[in-house]
Amino acid sequence: MRRCFGLAFLVCSAVSLPVHAQLTAPVAPVRPVTDVYFGTSVVDPYRWMESGGPELLEYMKAENAVTEQALKPFAAQDAEILAELTKLADTVPVVRAVTRNLDDYFYLETPPGKNDALLMTRAVSGGAERLLLDPSTMAETGKHAAIDYFVPSPDGRYVAVGVSLGGSENSVLYVLETATGKRMSEAISRAQDAEPSWTDDSKAFYFSRLQLMAPGAAASTKYDNMRVYFHRLGTEETSDVPVFGADITKDPVLPKYGEVTVQVVPGTKMLLAQQVTGVVESPALWVRRVEDGPWIKVMGHEDGLLSNVIHGSRIYVLTKSGPGGATTAGSVMSFDLTTESFAKSRVVVPESKLILSARSGSGMYAAQDALYVYGFRDGLGELLRVTYAEGAKPEKVSLPISGTVDGGDADVRRPGVVLAMEGWTTTKLVYAYSPGSKSFADTGLQPKSPVDMSSIASEEVLAKSADGTMVPLSILYRKGMAMDGTNPTLLEAYGAYGYSILPYFDVSLLPWLQRGGVAAFAHVRGGGERGEAWHVDGMKTTKQHTIDDFVASAGYLIEHKYTSAPHLGIEGTSAGGIAVGGFLTQHPELVGAVLYRVGITDILRSEQRATGGENAFEYGTVKAEPEFRAMYTISPYAHVQDGMKYPAVMLETGANDPRVTSWMLTKMTARLQAANKSSNPVLLRVDFDAGHGIGSNRAQRLKLQADEYVFLGWRLGMKGFDSPVAP
């Protein structure tokens, strides 16, 4: 059936669907705009989408309707998979963001059968947990609410909480009374990533706040003139005092664009301020040693700061920079904030083969007894303990499982550390380490999953990339599976910001694996799996390495007959859109299906987004010719070719995405549909009550995953689905 949507700007276009699901897709108007970069002309046929508005919204609705109709013939499979995913999700509560505050834990918990993560508290010694905030009580019609962050006060009487609607991450900052869960008078808007830092008396806090944007202001100015304010509990926000920011701080002179924070140095009168312009730029630090005193610079952007903790007047900094600023596996340095700067710092944990410089899988916590530093070696977590005595040597702490350290916390007023740990087939648990007994104990915060993953095999192999670099590749599949080249396989890559894909316990993979699917994870350059040098070798002008590594990983799976091109699917999320989009446009013949999940598509226009300036530190800028040349070479949107036979693609976006704006996905959808000469469908799935996925609730995540498995099963020839449509 061919049917036109009742929209003046749309005409009909056929999308290849199962015979019983024919529906026409909207064709976006072509209104070309030509940009000239250093003598190179680049035509953008769908620039109008960047303005948003009703026309784009109607286009998104029409495309989403086509996607729903395309998947409708597989409603039975979708319902079956969704039921399996729901049952798996309902086995135990999901606990994350565990924070220790004196003798209590605060954490987010999604109970079985609930869609939202609840803010909970429980005594460290055990006993019943208690609800502090259910965000569903703050939802609005058509918009769910989610907790973005929380910070308990030093005495535990209050908790500062950021809550946003519709997955937008546009947090409003509230304060809860811990004893009763009562919401105090505070409701401070524009508090995205506010990073509240409480004063020692628990009566006030410093927090970061975005500017009030003028109507019609460009999205790229969102992070101009961010300020840090001082707020005293119970007072009106109009009386908050600005203390740090580009338009109020005369010395130092700060860039107009970027993020600023202020941190209280507990037990002192000192404040520590931080400024960063880019996502992967290392922050600069200033200390204010006396009230109303000057801000004194103690670390520069060039010093490679990744994170810091404080014990007394000493700051401990995890840094990615070695002598002369060279990129390293990471080390920990320390200096006294009252008299010193980074230039006078001493080594606490020297560089080694232990990866400390990755932006996931590594970190540190300051406890009463010692500094606890964690990282990974060959993908497996390790923990070091260093006492505060000058000259103390790091001691390796034996971990309770072989797997990934997935974050944790410590309180500088109490001994020991709490860590979450898991592996590919090892359930996630939250452990507390006692330095007295030198042992870990299960806190009981995260109940053990009863799901049995013993039938799943995991392999760690190396794939040879185009330049000879050996790329780590993790592969999961059902034990005893025949490697005959016919297994539907989903290969994922990210490769940005130094983030690592490390072993994690994901029961939601089971519906895919138990149906004969293979799940693989390519640890491509741009990530942090081998330290900061691995990251740098896949960013800006070296970003092609990320794509080459992804392609090489696919080649390994095909060569070793885990799968073959018609049965291979690839996936990239967010910044991973560059990897998946580069693969799609450079080697469409190697894949049968693509999941393009809230991903970057038009890298040349990235700087026009609200977060674009920050991400230029990772992707590059079109204002510098060498970086433009590299960006243009790999930009997926710029390299969609007319007349090319593309595999099936499902692009995904949340209408409220503050990170990768929806027009990134709508432009790519329109361009692929116009260019594609195969019969494979190009679909756009839109969640109109979601953003980047960070604030999505359980029901949204499970339904999305079920739809993805149905799409992949359909297109990759999984048993129980219709045969793929021949290109």
ChimeraX attribute file (.defattr): number of C-alpha atoms within 10 A of each C-alpha:
attribute: neighborCount
match mode: 1-to-1
recipient: residues
	/A:1	9
	/A:2	11
	/A:3	14
	/A:4	13
	/A:5	15
	/A:6	9
	/A:7	12
	/A:8	7
	/A:9	13
	/A:10	17
	/A:11	16
	/A:12	15
	/A:13	16
	/A:14	17
	/A:15	22
	/A:16	21
	/A:17	21
	/A:18	19
	/A:19	10
	/A:20	11
	/A:21	17
	/A:22	17
	/A:23	23
	/A:24	23
	/A:25	28
	/A:26	27
	/A:27	20
	/A:28	24
	/A:29	14
	/A:30	14
	/A:31	12
	/A:32	13
	/A:33	12
	/A:34	12
	/A:35	12
	/A:36	9
	/A:37	16
	/A:38	13
	/A:39	7
	/A:40	12
	/A:41	10
	/A:42	15
	/A:43	14
	/A:44	19
	/A:45	17
	/A:46	19
	/A:47	16
	/A:48	19
	/A:49	20
	/A:50	17
	/A:51	11
	/A:52	12
	/A:53	10
	/A:54	9
	/A:55	15
	/A:56	18
	/A:57	15
	/A:58	16
	/A:59	22
	/A:60	24
	/A:61	17
	/A:62	21
	/A:63	24
	/A:64	20
	/A:65	19
	/A:66	24
	/A:67	25
	/A:68	17
	/A:69	19
	/A:70	22
	/A:71	19
	/A:72	17
	/A:73	17
	/A:74	20
	/A:75	14
	/A:76	11
	/A:77	20
	/A:78	21
	/A:79	15
	/A:80	14
	/A:81	23
	/A:82	22
	/A:83	15
	/A:84	17
	/A:85	21
	/A:86	19
	/A:87	14
	/A:88	20
	/A:89	22
	/A:90	16
	/A:91	17
	/A:92	18
	/A:93	20
	/A:94	18
	/A:95	22
	/A:96	19
	/A:97	18
	/A:98	23
	/A:99	20
	/A:100	23
	/A:101	22
	/A:102	17
	/A:103	13
	/A:104	14
	/A:105	23
	/A:106	26
	/A:107	19
	/A:108	23
	/A:109	22
	/A:110	21
	/A:111	17
	/A:112	16
	/A:113	15
	/A:114	16
	/A:115	17
	/A:116	22
	/A:117	27
	/A:118	21
	/A:119	24
	/A:120	21
	/A:121	23
	/A:122	18
	/A:123	16
	/A:124	17
	/A:125	9
	/A:126	12
	/A:127	9
	/A:128	7
	/A:129	13
	/A:130	16
	/A:131	16
	/A:132	21
	/A:133	21
	/A:134	17
	/A:135	18
	/A:136	17
	/A:137	9
	/A:138	14
	/A:139	16
	/A:140	11
	/A:141	5
	/A:142	9
	/A:143	17
	/A:144	22
	/A:145	26
	/A:146	27
	/A:147	25
	/A:148	23
	/A:149	21
	/A:150	24
	/A:151	19
	/A:152	24
	/A:153	23
	/A:154	19
	/A:155	13
	/A:156	18
	/A:157	14
	/A:158	23
	/A:159	24
	/A:160	23
	/A:161	25
	/A:162	27
	/A:163	26
	/A:164	25
	/A:165	26
	/A:166	26
	/A:167	30
	/A:168	27
	/A:169	29
	/A:170	20
	/A:171	25
	/A:172	20
	/A:173	25
	/A:174	19
	/A:175	24
	/A:176	21
	/A:177	16
	/A:178	20
	/A:179	11
	/A:180	12
	/A:181	18
	/A:182	13
	/A:183	18
	/A:184	14
	/A:185	13
	/A:186	19
	/A:187	17
	/A:188	16
	/A:189	18
	/A:190	17
	/A:191	24
	/A:192	21
	/A:193	19
	/A:194	28
	/A:195	23
	/A:196	30
	/A:197	24
	/A:198	27
	/A:199	21
	/A:200	17
	/A:201	10
	/A:202	18
	/A:203	16
	/A:204	18
	/A:205	22
	/A:206	25
	/A:207	25
	/A:208	26
	/A:209	26
	/A:210	21
	/A:211	15
	/A:212	12
	/A:213	14
	/A:214	8
	/A:215	6
	/A:216	6
	/A:217	9
	/A:218	13
	/A:219	15
	/A:220	17
	/A:221	19
	/A:222	19
	/A:223	22
	/A:224	20
	/A:225	23
	/A:226	23
	/A:227	25
	/A:228	26
	/A:229	23
	/A:230	22
	/A:231	22
	/A:232	19
	/A:233	15
	/A:234	12
	/A:235	12
	/A:236	13
	/A:237	16
	/A:238	8
	/A:239	11
	/A:240	14
	/A:241	14
	/A:242	17
	/A:243	18
	/A:244	26
	/A:245	29
	/A:246	21
	/A:247	14
	/A:248	15
	/A:249	14
	/A:250	11
	/A:251	11
	/A:252	14
	/A:253	11
	/A:254	19
	/A:255	15
	/A:256	15
	/A:257	21
	/A:258	22
	/A:259	27
	/A:260	27
	/A:261	26
	/A:262	27
	/A:263	19
	/A:264	19
	/A:265	25
	/A:266	18
	/A:267	11
	/A:268	14
	/A:269	13
	/A:270	19
	/A:271	19
	/A:272	19
	/A:273	23
	/A:274	20
	/A:275	24
	/A:276	20
	/A:277	23
	/A:278	19
	/A:279	18
	/A:280	18
	/A:281	20
	/A:282	23
	/A:283	23
	/A:284	20
	/A:285	22
	/A:286	21
	/A:287	23
	/A:288	19
	/A:289	19
	/A:290	13
	/A:291	9
	/A:292	8
	/A:293	10
	/A:294	13
	/A:295	20
	/A:296	17
	/A:297	17
	/A:298	19
	/A:299	20
	/A:300	18
	/A:301	14
	/A:302	15
	/A:303	22
	/A:304	25
	/A:305	23
	/A:306	21
	/A:307	18
	/A:308	17
	/A:309	18
	/A:310	20
	/A:311	20
	/A:312	13
	/A:313	16
	/A:314	17
	/A:315	21
	/A:316	25
	/A:317	26
	/A:318	25
	/A:319	23
	/A:320	28
	/A:321	22
	/A:322	16
	/A:323	8
	/A:324	8
	/A:325	11
	/A:326	13
	/A:327	19
	/A:328	23
	/A:329	25
	/A:330	28
	/A:331	22
	/A:332	25
	/A:333	20
	/A:334	22
	/A:335	21
	/A:336	18
	/A:337	23
	/A:338	15
	/A:339	11
	/A:340	13
	/A:341	20
	/A:342	20
	/A:343	11
	/A:344	12
	/A:345	16
	/A:346	16
	/A:347	16
	/A:348	23
	/A:349	21
	/A:350	15
	/A:351	19
	/A:352	12
	/A:353	14
	/A:354	23
	/A:355	28
	/A:356	33
	/A:357	35
	/A:358	26
	/A:359	21
	/A:360	21
	/A:361	26
	/A:362	26
	/A:363	27
	/A:364	26
	/A:365	25
	/A:366	27
	/A:367	22
	/A:368	17
	/A:369	19
	/A:370	21
	/A:371	25
	/A:372	24
	/A:373	23
	/A:374	25
	/A:375	26
	/A:376	25
	/A:377	15
	/A:378	13
	/A:379	22
	/A:380	17
	/A:381	25
	/A:382	23
	/A:383	21
	/A:384	18
	/A:385	23
	/A:386	19
	/A:387	18
	/A:388	17
	/A:389	8
	/A:390	9
	/A:391	11
	/A:392	12
	/A:393	16
	/A:394	17
	/A:395	13
	/A:396	14
	/A:397	18
	/A:398	13
	/A:399	17
	/A:400	13
	/A:401	15
	/A:402	15
	/A:403	24
	/A:404	26
	/A:405	29
	/A:406	25
	/A:407	20
	/A:408	22
	/A:409	23
	/A:410	25
	/A:411	20
	/A:412	23
	/A:413	14
	/A:414	16
	/A:415	18
	/A:416	26
	/A:417	27
	/A:418	25
	/A:419	22
	/A:420	23
	/A:421	25
	/A:422	22
	/A:423	20
	/A:424	22
	/A:425	21
	/A:426	22
	/A:427	22
	/A:428	24
	/A:429	21
	/A:430	25
	/A:431	22
	/A:432	20
	/A:433	21
	/A:434	14
	/A:435	15
	/A:436	9
	/A:437	7
	/A:438	10
	/A:439	15
	/A:440	20
	/A:441	13
	/A:442	17
	/A:443	18
	/A:444	14
	/A:445	23
	/A:446	20
	/A:447	17
	/A:448	16
	/A:449	19
	/A:450	10
	/A:451	14
	/A:452	12
	/A:453	16
	/A:454	10
	/A:455	12
	/A:456	17
	/A:457	15
	/A:458	16
	/A:459	11
	/A:460	13
	/A:461	14
	/A:462	16
	/A:463	22
	/A:464	17
	/A:465	21
	/A:466	13
	/A:467	9
	/A:468	9
	/A:469	15
	/A:470	16
	/A:471	21
	/A:472	21
	/A:473	25
	/A:474	22
	/A:475	20
	/A:476	20
	/A:477	24
	/A:478	21
	/A:479	13
	/A:480	9
	/A:481	14
	/A:482	12
	/A:483	13
	/A:484	12
	/A:485	19
	/A:486	21
	/A:487	25
	/A:488	28
	/A:489	36
	/A:490	25
	/A:491	24
	/A:492	27
	/A:493	30
	/A:494	29
	/A:495	33
	/A:496	27
	/A:497	25
	/A:498	27
	/A:499	22
	/A:500	26
	/A:501	21
	/A:502	24
	/A:503	23
	/A:504	18
	/A:505	18
	/A:506	17
	/A:507	19
	/A:508	18
	/A:509	18
	/A:510	22
	/A:511	18
	/A:512	23
	/A:513	20
	/A:514	14
	/A:515	15
	/A:516	18
	/A:517	30
	/A:518	24
	/A:519	20
	/A:520	23
	/A:521	23
	/A:522	27
	/A:523	29
	/A:524	35
	/A:525	35
	/A:526	34
	/A:527	30
	/A:528	31
	/A:529	31
	/A:530	28
	/A:531	28
	/A:532	27
	/A:533	20
	/A:534	22
	/A:535	29
	/A:536	21
	/A:537	18
	/A:538	27
	/A:539	25
	/A:540	20
	/A:541	20
	/A:542	18
	/A:543	27
	/A:544	23
	/A:545	22
	/A:546	31
	/A:547	30
	/A:548	24
	/A:549	32
	/A:550	30
	/A:551	27
	/A:552	23
	/A:553	30
	/A:554	29
	/A:555	19
	/A:556	18
	/A:557	23
	/A:558	21
	/A:559	12
	/A:560	12
	/A:561	15
	/A:562	24
	/A:563	25
	/A:564	24
	/A:565	21
	/A:566	22
	/A:567	26
	/A:568	29
	/A:569	29
	/A:570	28
	/A:571	23
	/A:572	24
	/A:573	20
	/A:574	21
	/A:575	24
	/A:576	25
	/A:577	28
	/A:578	32
	/A:579	37
	/A:580	32
	/A:581	30
	/A:582	27
	/A:583	28
	/A:584	25
	/A:585	20
	/A:586	18
	/A:587	12
	/A:588	19
	/A:589	15
	/A:590	21
	/A:591	23
	/A:592	26
	/A:593	31
	/A:594	29
	/A:595	26
	/A:596	30
	/A:597	24
	/A:598	27
	/A:599	28
	/A:600	30
	/A:601	31
	/A:602	24
	/A:603	26
	/A:604	21
	/A:605	17
	/A:606	24
	/A:607	19
	/A:608	16
	/A:609	22
	/A:610	20
	/A:611	22
	/A:612	22
	/A:613	23
	/A:614	23
	/A:615	22
	/A:616	21
	/A:617	17
	/A:618	24
	/A:619	28
	/A:620	25
	/A:621	24
	/A:622	21
	/A:623	10
	/A:624	11
	/A:625	13
	/A:626	14
	/A:627	18
	/A:628	21
	/A:629	17
	/A:630	20
	/A:631	26
	/A:632	19
	/A:633	15
	/A:634	25
	/A:635	22
	/A:636	25
	/A:637	25
	/A:638	20
	/A:639	17
	/A:640	22
	/A:641	17
	/A:642	13
	/A:643	11
	/A:644	15
	/A:645	17
	/A:646	28
	/A:647	26
	/A:648	27
	/A:649	25
	/A:650	22
	/A:651	20
	/A:652	25
	/A:653	28
	/A:654	25
	/A:655	21
	/A:656	22
	/A:657	24
	/A:658	18
	/A:659	20
	/A:660	26
	/A:661	25
	/A:662	27
	/A:663	25
	/A:664	22
	/A:665	28
	/A:666	27
	/A:667	21
	/A:668	24
	/A:669	23
	/A:670	23
	/A:671	24
	/A:672	23
	/A:673	25
	/A:674	18
	/A:675	15
	/A:676	20
	/A:677	16
	/A:678	17
	/A:679	17
	/A:680	23
	/A:681	24
	/A:682	27
	/A:683	28
	/A:684	25
	/A:685	25
	/A:686	26
	/A:687	21
	/A:688	19
	/A:689	21
	/A:690	24
	/A:691	26
	/A:692	25
	/A:693	21
	/A:694	15
	/A:695	26
	/A:696	24
	/A:697	21
	/A:698	18
	/A:699	15
	/A:700	15
	/A:701	15
	/A:702	20
	/A:703	18
	/A:704	17
	/A:705	18
	/A:706	24
	/A:707	24
	/A:708	19
	/A:709	22
	/A:710	25
	/A:711	24
	/A:712	30
	/A:713	27
	/A:714	22
	/A:715	28
	/A:716	30
	/A:717	20
	/A:718	23
	/A:719	14
	/A:720	11
	/A:721	17
	/A:722	15
	/A:723	14
	/A:724	20
	/A:725	17
	/A:726	11
	/A:727	14
